């Protein structure tokens, strides 16, 4: 008997209109846990060939929960989504909070694998009794909020809905999948994968709670976890009181907040987009994901008077200072429109910032300059609806820069095709390794989030400007992050609830003995599997890089010595100098059997 997980996977072929339940062997859970780990594993089983076009019918779409999902563990309502990304061309796992993960787990399935392409728009409904493939013609073209509302009216308010907006339908390479009209599988363009399959929405509504092996033991270890959250200043004060916007204040103070496409770290009006401004000017109330005691979410009022989820730190930065904008109500309007259309706000801000710099440098006139906030409303609509200049911007920064030419590629801020987040690696050296080596492109979260120790001092402060030791630091954090993404729990909780805590919680839930080291090894196995997949997709050390602008323009600090940090990183990982996992390492992790 399974505990924590069900041992059941749902396979739906929307071309053949077939539905199959797979009984997954227990050893696969032992090796990969769930979530991101199952996503990577199932990609190796279903992707034939591995280098299939991301927007082809053959690209498998894996939506997964973890062994802690839907339990009483803190922040355990998350889910992951895995496919080959049309933006980065890598294997790509996106991660969303909210309620969806728990609602999916309660249907009695650990994951849903969606195959093929429907001949017409469809949506899928799942509960513990039946699975249906339904016509979505009346939903096609609608926003994510309208789609969510209509499906909740049709089913029940307790149902959870994933949907794409016009951006996904029109193949925007950074289209998102939005959860319940608010949270989202934001990055990597997986919304475009949905659109290519004519998949509009997924409705889940289960009530079947996962089995727990040792309930008394779980209560005891959960007390320890909640105590750790309450004793940590970030998870007990900063995030609950200020939301993620507090990171704006900290990053700017450290000189690490990128301004105007990473051109400077100074911004006039920064106080107008910080945490105090959000609390005092636009916030309506706090929100929280399933099972989360932190309450970092916010509902806010925008410049049109609409109230909606957000804005989070990354959105405030990407659509604010990164574009030369210091008006929070307008930023929240841009955030709301992005969610309704189904757009990743980070990549959206990145490609618009690139267009602004190209315009100001006289390389290509996109008709928008830094600080011209109202023009962005029109750009969002054109991108999502595939009109005018939006037809070019929808391809993302890297593709657009390549089309323009080498001069533009100098300031195209991306790694492996994905736009950067709001931390400047010139001021936080560990983030240089995070961005360069992340298996899904320029990602702060899966890249290892060295911001934790380097800026927040958690679990202990490490000099952000120091370069020696950062390769090792990032590799260790990447392993732990992969484990967290497979349990699945939130990265913020991981600032106070450490691997020792998570291992005790998992042991109580499953009845199996786990340690912090066991979880780190599982994370290492997952990270190496993703790396091997990317190698088979054509990636190599040359892709573990940074944009020329960030190497050559120093912001008055020591130049990034990426090669030295990469060599340290590869050595710690047991990879050769070309960034390839050795046969010894693969054998050690048992990946020879999988590959």
N, C-alpha and C positions, 0 to 999 in steps of 0.2 A: 504494500500500500504506500502511495506517495503522501508526503506531508510537505506543505508549502507550495508544491506544484501539483498539477493534475496528471501529468504524464500523457496528455492528449493535445494534439496539434490539429488544427483545422486547415485543410488544403482546399482552396476554391479555384477552379479553372473557369474564368468568366467568358472564355471563348467557347469551350465545350459545354458550359453550364453544368459542370459536375462538382460534387461536394464529397470529400473523403475525410475521415477521421484517422489520423496516424497515431498509433501507440508508440511513443518514443522510449527507447531503452533508457534505463536509469543511469547508465554510465555516461550518457551524453550530458545529462544534467550535472553529474559529478565533475565533468571536465569543463563545462561552459556555463553552468548555473542557469542562465536565462537571458532575457533582454539582448544586449549587444553581443554577448557570446553566442547565443542561439542564432542571431542574425548572421554572423560571420560563418558559423557552421552550415546553416542551411543554404547560404550563397554557394558554398563549395559543392553542395549536393544537387542544386537545381540549375545553376547557371551553366549552360552548355551552348556555345563555348563560353569560357570565363570572360572573354573580351567582347561580349555581345554589345550592340549599341544600346545606350541607356534608355532611349525612347522607343525601343523595339518591344514587341509583344513578349519576347523571351525573357526580358529582365524581370526576375522574381522580386516580389515585394513582400517583405517579412515584417509583420507587426507582432511584437513580443512583450510579454510581461516577465517578471522575475520571481524567484521563490519567496521574496518578502512582499511582493505586490499584493495589496488588498488585506494585509495583516495589520496589526496594531503597531508595527514598527514605525518610527517617525519618518515622514516624507516618503511613504511607500505606495503612493498612488500613481507612479510614473509608468510610462511605456516607451518602447523604442521602435523605430522603423528603419529597416535596412533595405538597400537596393544599390545598384550602380548609379552614381550621380551623373546627371547630364551636365552639371556645372564643372565638376572636378575630374570626371571620368574615373574616379577611384571607387572602391567599395565605400559605402557611406552609411553610417548609422546616425539618425537624428533622435532626439530625446524630448519628451514633452511631459509637463506636469499637469495639474488639474485633476479631473475625476476619471478620465477615460481609462487609464491603466487598471484601476480597481474595478470599474464596470466591466471591462473585458474579462478580467480574471474571474469575476463572479458568474460568467456564462459557463464555466467549467472547462475552458480551454486556456492553455498557456500561450499559444501563439496562433496567428492566422497567416497563412501563406497564400498570396493571391497571384495566380498565373494567367498568362494569355492577355488578350485584348477583346473587349466586347465590341460587337458590330454597331451598337448604339449606346447612348449614355445609360448607365445603370447605377444603382446603389445596392449595398448589401446590408441586410439586417440579421443580427445574431442575438439569440437568447439561449438559455439552457435547454430549451425544448425544440427549437427549430432554427434553420438557417435559410434565408430567402434571398434570391437575386431579383431585384425589382427594377422596373422602368424608371428612368430619371429624366425623361425628356422635359417635364415641367419644371425641373430644378436647374437644368443646364442654362448657364448664363447668369444665374443669381449669385448674390454675394454669399459669403460664408455665414453671416448673421441671419440672412433671410432663409437660407437652406436649413440651418440649425433650428430656427424657430418653427418652420413648417414641419420638419420631421419630428420634433418634440411634440407638436400639436397632434400629429398623426399617431404617434406611439404613446409616449408618456413623458412627463417632465423629468422623471428620474433617469431616462435614457441618456446616454452620452453619444455625441455625434462628432465624427471627423468629417471634414468636407474641404473641398477646394473651391476657390473662387474663379473669376474670369482669368486670372493670371495663370493658373494651372491648366485651364482649358485651352489657353492660347499659347502654351509651350514656353512661358517665361522660364529661363534656365535657373532662376532663383525663386521660383514659386514655392510657397509653403503649403502644408496641410494644417488646417486650423482645428483645434479641439474645442468644441462647445462655444464657438464664436469668439474665443478669448485667448486661450493658451495655444501653443502650436509646435509642430515639428518644423522648426523654422528654417534650418539651413540646408544647403545642398541641392535645392531644386526638386525635392521628391514630389512636390505638388505637380510638377510637369510630368513626372512618371505616372502619376494618377491620371492626368489629363490624356496622356498618350494611350492609356488603357480604356478611356471613356468611363472611368470610375469617378463618380461625383461625390459619393459619401459612404460612410460606414456607420451604422447605428448599432450600438450594443446596449443591452439591458439585462444584466444577470443579477441574481440574488444569492448565488451559491458561494458561501464563504469557504475559503481554503482551510484544509485540516491542519491543526497544530499538534505536534507530537507531545511537547512538554509545556503545558499552559502555565503551571506554577513557576517553572524555571523562566519562562518567557517574561512573566510579570516582574520577576526579580531583575533580569538583565535590562528590561526596558526602563526600569527605575534608574539604573545607572546611566543609560543613554540620555534620558530626559534631564538628569542631574547635570550631565556634561554640557548639554545645550544651555541650561540655565546659568551655568558658571562661566560660559564663554561670552566675552563682551560683544562679539559680532552677532552671534545667534540669539543672545538674550536682550541686547540693547539696540545696536546699530540697525540690523535688519527689521526687527519688529517696529521700532520707533520711526525709522526713516525710509524703510524699503531699500531696494537695491540702488536708489539714487544716492545713497551715502557714498558709494564708490566714486561718483563724480567728484566729490569734495576731496577724498583721499588721493585719487589718481592725479588730480590737478595740483594738489599740494606737493606731491612727489615729482612734479614736472613730467609725468608719464601719460598725460591725457593728450592724444593727438589732435591737432587743430588744422582745419583746412587741408585735408588729404595729407596729413603727416608733414606739413610744411613748417610748423612751429609748435611750441607748447604754451604759448601765451594767448589769452583770449579776453577781449574787452566784453564785460557783461557776464562773466562766468557765474557770478552770484545769482543771476536771473534764471539759471538752469540747474542749480544745485538742489540739495535735499530740502533746505529751508523753503525755497521758492515753491517746490512741489507741494510740501505740506501746507503752506499758507495760501497758495494761489489757486491750485486746481484739484487737489485731492478731495474726494468725497468720503471714502471709507477704505478700510483695509480688507484684503481678501487672502484666502489660504487655499492650498491644494489639499487633496485627500490626506488625512493623517498627519498634517504638518502643524507643529506647535509654534512655528516661527512667524507666520503671517507677514511675509515680505511683499505680497501682492498689493496692488492699489487699484481702485476705481477712481477715474479722474474726469473732469469736465474740460472739453476742448473749446477752441475759439468759436465754434458754432453752437455751443451750449449742449452738445451731446455728451453723455456719460458712458464711458467704456473702460475696459481693462487697460492698465498701464498708466504711464510709460515706464518701462524698465530702464536700468542704467544704459545698456547697450543701445537701445533705441534713442534715448535722450542724446547720447553722444553721436551716434551715426547720423541722425537727422537734425542734430543741433550744432554744436561746435565744429564737427567735421565738415559741415556745410556753411559755417559762418553764421549760424542762426542762434539767437539767444532769447527766443520767445517760447516759453513752455506751452501755453495754450495752442499755439500753432503746431508745435512738435507733437502734441497729443492728437491733434487733428490728422496729421500725417500718419501717425501710428494707427489711428482708427481706420483710415482709408486703406492702409497697407493690410491690416487684418481682414477687412471686408473683401478686398480683392484677392487676398491670399498671397502676400509678398513678404519675403524675408527682409525685415527693416535694416539689418546690418549690411547685406549685399546691396540693397537698394541705395543706402547712403553711400556705400563705397563707389558704386558706378556713377552716381550723380556727382560725387566729389571729384572723381576722375574727369568727368565731362566739364566741370567747372574749371579745373586747372588747365585742361586742354584749351578751353575757350580763352582764359586769361593769358596763356602763353602764346596765343595766336596760332596754335597748331591745327585746331579744328574748332569752328564756331558751332557750339551746341545751343546757343541762345540762352544760356543761364550762367550766372556768375555767383561767386560766394556771397552769401547774405541775401540773395533774392528768394526769400522763403515762399512767397505766394506762387511763384512759377513752378514750385515742386508739386503742388496739387495737380496741376495740369500734366506734369511729367508722369506722375504715378498713374493717372488714367490712361495716358498714351502707352505706357509700358504694359500695363495689365491688359489693355484692349488691343495691343499689337497695331498701333496706329502711328504714322509719322515717324518722328525721331525715336519713338518707343520701340520700333522694330529693330533698331541697332542697340539701344540701351538694354533691351531684354536679354541680350546674349551674355551680359556680365563684363566686368572690367578687363579680364585677360583677353577674351575674344575680341573685344572692341579695340583694345590697344594693339593687338596683333594686326588687325585690319588696317589701322591707321599707319602703323610703322614703328620702327625701332625707337625713334625719339619719344614716342608716347609710351612705349613699354618701360621706359626709365621710371616714370611716376605711376605706373599701374600697380597699386598696392594689393598684392595677392600672393598666395602660395598655392601651387597646384590648381590654380583657377579660382580659388575662393578668397573673397575679400577679408581683410583684417577686422579684428574686433578693437575695442577701445583701450588698448594698452600698448604703449610705444616700446618696442624691444630695445631701443637705444638707451632707455632709462631703466629698464627692467631686463637685465641680460638673460635671465632664465627664460623669459618669454621669446627670445630669439630662437632658442632651441625648441620650445613648445611649438611655435608657428612653423618652423622649418621641418620638423619631424612628424607632426601630426599626420596620422594616416588618412585624414579626410580633408586636408588642406589647412589654411590658416585658422586654426581653432585654439582658443584659449582653454576650453574645457577638456576635450579629449587630448589636447596637446600636453596636459599635465598641470595647468593652472598654477604655475610657480608664483603667481601673485599672492597666494596664501602665505607662504613664509617670507617672500621678498617685500611685500607691502603691508599685509595685515599682521605679520609676525606670528603666524599660526602654522604648526604648533610652536615654532620658535623663529625669531627674526634672523634672516640671512641677508647680507648686504646685496641690494639689487644691482649695484654696479660691478660687483665682483664677477669674474668670468670663470675662474678655476672652480671646479666642482659642480658647475651648473648642468653639465651633461649627465652626470650621475643623478643629481637631484631630479631632473626632469624625467629620466627613464623610470626611476622608482615611483614617481607620482603618476606617470602614465599607466603603469601596471595597476596601481591601486584604483585609479580612475576607471579603468576597464572593468575591474571587479565591481565597483560601485554601480556602473552602468549596466551590470548584469544581474545585480541583486533585485530590483533597481531602486536606488535611493538618490537623493538630491546632493549635488556638490556642496551646497551651503551647509547641509547637515554634517557633511564629512569634515567640515572645519573644526567641529567639536566632538563628533562621534567618530572615533578612530577605528582602524581595522580590527583592533582587539575587541571593541564593542560590537562591531558588525558580525564578527565571527561567532561571538557568544549568542547573539540574537539568532543568527542562522542555525546554529547548533540546536537551540531550543525549538525553533520552528520545524526543522527537518528530522531531528533525532540523530543526526550524524555529527561526528566530531570535526569541527573546523577550527583553525587557528588563524591568526593574522598572516602568518607565513603562507598557509594554504591558500588563502584568498589572493595574496600577492602573486603566487605562482599561477593561479588560474587567470588572473589579469594579464600576466606575462604571456601565457599561452594564447590568449585572445589577441593581444597586441601583435604577437609574432605571426599569427594566422592572417590577420588583416594585412600585415606587411608583405607576406608571401603572395597573397591575392593581388596586391597592387603591383608587385614585381611582375607577375604573370600578365598584368594589364599594361606593362611597358614602362613602369616607373623605376627610377634608379637614384643614385646619390645626387645627380645633377638636379633632381626635383626637390631635394631637401635643401632649399635655398631661401633667400630673402630678396625682396625687390632692390634693384640697384640704388634707388633713392635712399633707402634706409642704411645701406652700407657706406655710401659716399658722403652723405650729409649727416653730421655728427651731433647736432644740437649742443655743441660745446663740451661733449663728454667723450670718454674713451671710445674709439672705434670698435664696432662689433667684430670680434675675431671668431667668426662662425666656424671656420674649418677646424680650429683647435677644439672648440666645444663639441663639434660633431665627432671628431676622432675619439674624444673621451666618452661621448655618448655611445658610439658604436662598440667601443671596447668593453664598456660595462655591460652592454646587452649581449655580448658574445657574438657580434657580427663582425665581418671583415671590414677593411677600410673602404670598400665600395658600398658599404651599407647593406650587405646581404647576410641574413642569418646563416650561420655555418651549419653543416650537417650535424655536428655535435650538439649544437643548441636545439635543433629541431628534434633530434632523438631524445634529448633530455626532457623536452616538453611533450613528447609523445605525438608530435604533429606529423611524423612520417606516416602514421596509420591513416590520418585524415587526408593527407595530400597524395 
